């Protein structure tokens, strides 16, 4: 039985994009209370990039 290795480059890119959005929301004073809205995207794509899910 052969295990096919899939590419995770797309997931890493999306993880970095969501992390950048999260950092930007922390840098903008009016958006600080809402930075947690970007957490699910960052964490989900981080898990997919590590091939945990």
CORBEL-V598281 format. One record per residue. OMEGA is omega as a letter, one per 20 degrees, with the letter a starting at -180 (999 if undefined). Layout:
# CORBEL-V598281
OMEGA, OMEGA
This chain:
# CORBEL-V598281
a, r, a, r, a, a, r, a, a, a, r, r, r, r, r, r, r, r, r, r, r, r, r, r, r, a, r, a, a, a, a, a, a, a, a, r, r, a, a, r, a, a, a, a, r, r, r, r, r, r, r, a, 999
